[in-house]
């Protein structure tokens, strides 16, 4: 009887850790932590955030073990992710701030591991629902706190970075620390809520309220970059809708034509960048970024091939980041450009690997969305469009929620289109 009881405990624990409900709750909490890092640090500090992240990683690992026989491991991870993360980890050997690099790599790997877990245990519509539920809650709380701060108390909530400007029509920051971060989160939420509506995964009244919530957040954030990002996402949405309507036999030619038009548009946007900045009324904000980018560009040639060493978010007390802050006379948590940031930290090799990662993730996601009937496949490429466009002005795609979403989209796209799916599988051993 005692032996039977001892054997029942591991079975019960395994069934719990591998259950659909546990997968759902853990995915929800992981995405919630990814988008709430600023608020968590403000309330309980870095030790609290690291502790929460560590618990999530351990639980995800145990859940993986519990359902290891049910998960399809063949061709699991995109090689592009493995190469980029491995190169960031290798930078530990030439970094002049090795402890910071080790911490940055572990932080990066933690969110990547959670992203892989979510991508493997949740299907596409479940991931959309998880992200939608988290962003619905966080945006609602953000607006509620802004109302409390700006209308009821008329006092800023300093530890959260909320300035209480909602009575003036904004800008607001919510739980995300800055108006730019709030605006990109709200835009991702807007795309997610639209996909929820089109797939009928939530009731229309809830979808309508959610879409309104995201739109109001974008408008009140007054972000100088969100107009350009929203325009690009809107054009990508119409382009994807048009491609999906084209007969499959002719779709390839339209895809190449769209790629050519996009390339021309990018060249024109660069050539007429001054005019674009003026149209967006973002000259003052761009000047801040331009001064920062100049300082980064001056330091890149000193370690152009392999970079200074990976850290993710900038430790402002370490060189060269302290020198950049001193030269610009302001404090920066990142390079305000993901591509320059990667170039600075892990060199031209790291930049090439990162560009390969995002190109493969977006290309595969776009082709899946073009060829699959379900609208849910449109979520990943549109989210990636938002992240990649924002990466010209922010580095949020490299850490935390941005990195989490990038890895989720890359893994889901690889599951649908990886060339390794066509490789022969190792035969299972015969029973007996």
N, C-alpha and C positions, 0 to 999 in steps of 0.2 A: 504493500500500500504506500509506504514512504517513497519507494523508488518511482512509483507511478506519479505521485505528487511532484517529485523533483523533475520528472520529465515533462510534466504539463506546464510548468512555469516558463521554460524557454519557448515552448510552442505558443503559449498565449502572448508572450512578449513579441515574438517574431510576427505573429498575425497582426498585432496592434501596430508595430512599426511599419509593416508592409501594407496596411489597409488603405483604402482610397480616402477615407476621412482624414487619416494622419497625413497623407500626402497633400491633401487639400489645405489643411490648417498650416502645415509647415511651409508650404509654398506661399500662402497668404502672408505669414509672419515674415518670411525672408524678403519678399518684395516690399512689405511695409517698412522693414528696417532699412532696406536699400534707399528708399525715398525719404526716410526720416532721419538720416544721419546728422544733419545740422541740429534738429530739435533734440535728438538724444544726447549729443555732445553738450548742448546748452543746459540740459537738465541734470544729467548724471556724469558728464565729462567723458574723456577718452577711455578711461578704465571701464566705465559702464558699457560703452559701445563695443569695445573689444570683447568684453565678457559676453554680451548678447550675441555677437557674431560668432564667438567660439562655441557657444552652446548650440547655435543653429548648425554649424559645420559638423559637430559631433552627432547631432540628431540626424542630419542628412546622411552621414556616413553609415550610421546604424540602420537607417531605412534602406539604403542601397544594399547592405548586406542581407537584410531580411527578405528582399525581393530580387536577389541577384539572378535567380533562375528565370525570372519573368521578364527581365529587361533585355532588349536586343543590343548586345555589345559589339556586334560586327560593324567595323567602320564607324565607331561611335563618335569620336571627336574630329572635327575638321583639322587637318594638318596645319592650316594657317594659324589657328589659335595656339596649337602646341608650339609652333616655331616662334611666334611673337612672345609668348609667355616665357619660353625657355631662354630667348635672347635677353629679356629683361632680367631673368634670374642670373644669367651668366655675367651681366654687368657688375655683379657683386665682386668679381675678381679684379676689375680695374677701377672701381668706384673709389673716390677719395673720401666718401662718407658711408662706409660699409654697413654700419649699424642702421642708418636711415634707409639704405637700399634693401637690406634684409627685411626691415619692417614693411617697406613699400611693396616688396614682392609677396610677402605673406598676406598682406591686406588685399592685394590684387588677386592672389590665388584663392582666397576665401570667398570673395564674391563670384569668381569664375566657377568654383566648385558648386556653390549654391545655384548659379545659373544653369549649370549642366544638370543638376538634380531636377530643377523645375522643368527643363526642356525634356527630360526623359520620363518623368512620372506624370506629366500633364500633357494632354493633346492641345492643338492650336486654340480651340474655342475655350478650353479651360484656362489657358494662359491669359487670353483676352479678358475673361471674367475675373481672374485674380487681379490683374493690373487695374481693371475698371473699378473693382470694389475698393482697392487700396486708394486709388487716386480720388474716387468719389468722397471717401472719408477725409483724406488729408486736405483736399480743397475746401470741403465744408468747414472743417475745423479752422483752417487758415482764415477764411472769410469771417467766421464767428469771432476769432480772436482780434481780427482787424476792427470789427464793429465794437467789441468791448473796449479796445484800446483807443480808437479814434472818436467814437460817438458816446459811449457810456462813461468811460473814465477820463477821456481826453488826456491820456498819459501814454508815453511809449512803453512797450514791454521790452526793456533793454536786453535782457538775457537771451531772448529769442531773436533780437534784431528787428522787432516790429516797431515802426516809427509812428504809427497811428495817423496816417495821412488819408484815411479813407473819406473823412469828412470833406477833404479838399479835392476828392476825385482821384486820389492816388499821388505818387506811386505806392503800391503796397508790396510787401515781401512775403507775408504768410509765414509758414513753418520752414521755408526753404532758404532763408538767409539773405537773399537778394532778389530784386525784381526780375533780373534776367533768368535766374533759376526758376522762379515761380512761373514765368511766362513759358519756358520750354516744357516744364512739367504740365502746365495747363494745356499746351498744344498737343502733347502726347495723349493727355486725357481726352481732349476733343476728338482726336482720331479714334481712340479706343471706344469712346461712347458711340460714335457713328457706326463703328463695326458692330457693336452690341445691338444697336437699333436695327441694322440691316440683317443681322443673323437671327434676330428675334430671341436673343439669349436673355434679355431683360424685358420687362413690360414697357410699352411705349411711353406711359407717363413718367416712369423713372428715367428712361432714356432722355426724354425731353428736358426734365429738370437737370439731369447731369450735363447735357450739352450746354444748357444755359449757364450752369455753374462754371464750366470751363471757359465759355466765352466771356463772362463777366470778369473772371480772374485775369484773362489775357488783356482785356481793356483797361482794368484798373492797375495792372502792373506797369503800364507805360514803358515797356522795354524798348530801347531804340533799335534792337536787332530783330525783334519778333515779327515785325512787318515783313521783312525780307524772307525770313524763314517760313512764315505762313503763306506767302505768295508762292514760294517754291513747292511747299507741300500741296497747296491747292492745285498748281499746275500738274504736279505728279499724279494727283488723284484723278484729274480729268484725262490725263494721258493713259493711265492704267485702265480707266473705264472704257476709253476708246479702243485700246488694244484688246481688251476682253471681248469686245463686240465684233472684232475682225474675224473672218473665217480662219480656221486653224491652218489651212493650206497657204494662206497669204500672210500669216502673222509674222513670220520671220523677216520679211522685207520691211514691214512696218516697224519692227523692232530696230533694225539697222538704221532706218530713216529717222526714228526718234533719237537714237544714239547720236547721229550726225547733227541733228538740230540742237540737242543738248550741248554738244561740244562747242558748236558755234555760239550758243547763248552764253556759255561760260567764258569764252574768249572775249565776247563783246562786253560782258559784265566787268571783266578785268580791265579792258581798254578804257571803258567809260566809268570806272569805279568812283571817280570824284563826283560825277553827275548823279550816280546812284546814291551816294552818301548824302548829297544835298537833297535829293528827293525824299529820302527817309528821315531827313532832319536829324541826322546822327553825327554831325561833324564834331561836336565837342566830345562825345563818347568815343568816336573813332580816333581822335587825337590822343586820348589816353592809351588806347590800344596800340596805336602806331608808335608812340614813344617806347612802350614796353617791347614791342616786336623788334625795334631797332637795337635795343640792348641785348635781346636774345640772339639776334643775328650776328652781333659782334663777337659773342662768346662761342658760337657754334664752331667756327673754324679751328679753335684751339683743340677740340676733340671731335673732329668732323666724322670720322669713320665709326667710332664705337660710342661716342657720347660721354657725358660726365658720370653716368650711373643712374639707374632707375630709382625714382622715389614716389612717383604718382603726384600727390599733392605736395606743394613745395614746403620744405622746412625752412622757415625764413631766417633762421640763425646760422645756416650753413652756406658756404661759398659754393657755387656762384650766385645762388639765389639772393643772398644778402647783398651782394654787389649790385644786382639788378634793382633791388628795392631802393638801395642808396642812390643809384643813378637816376631813377624815376621819381624819387622822393615820395614814394607811396608803397604800401604793403600789398603784396599780391599772393594769393593762394595757389595760382597756377599761371600759365603763360597766356591765357585768354585766346589761345589758338591751339587746338589739339595736335595739329601736324607739326607746328614749330616746337611745341612742347616735347613731342616724341623725338624730333630731330635733336633737340638740346640734350635730352636725357640718355638716349640710346643710339644716337648717330644715324648716319645715312642707311646703315644696314637695318636698324630698328624701324626707321621710317618706311623703308621698302616693305618690310614684313607687315607693318601695320596697314599700309595702303593695300597690300595683297589681301589681308584679312577682311577689311571693310568692303573691298571690291567684290570678293567672292561671296561674302554674306549678302550684299545687296543684289548682285547679279542673280544668284540662285533664288533669293526671295522674290525678286521681280519676275523671273521666269515661272516660278510656281504660281504666283498670283495671276499671271497672264493666262496660264493654261488650265488651272483648276477651276471647277465650277463654283465652289463655295467662296463667298465673299470674305470669309475669315482669313483666307490667305493674303488678302490685301493689307492686313494689319502690319505684318513684319516689314515689307518694303516701305510703307508710308512712315512708320516709326523710324526706320533707318534713314529715310530722307530727312526727317526732322533732326535727327542726331548728327548726321554728317554735315548738313548745312549749318547747324549751330556750332559745329566744330571749328568753323572759320573764325568764330567770335568767342568761343568758350572752350575749355578743356574738359568739360563734364563727362564726355564719352569715355575718358580714360579711367575714371574711378567710380566706385559706388553704384548708384542707380543707372547711370549711363553705360558703364561697363557691364553691369548685370544684363541690361536689355540687349546690348550688342552681342554678348555671348549666347543669350537665349535665342536670338534671331539667327545667329550663325549656326548653332547646333540644329535648330529645327529645319533650316534650309538645307543643311548637309544631310539630314535624315531623308530628305526628299530627292536630292540630286547628287549626292556624293558618287564619284567614279568608283570608289571602293566597294560600293554595293554590288558591282558586277564581278568582283573578285571571287574566286571559288572559296567556299567556306570549309573549315576543318571538319571532317566527318565526326559525328558523335560516336563514342565507343559503343559497341554492341553490348546489350544487356546479357548478363550471365557469363 
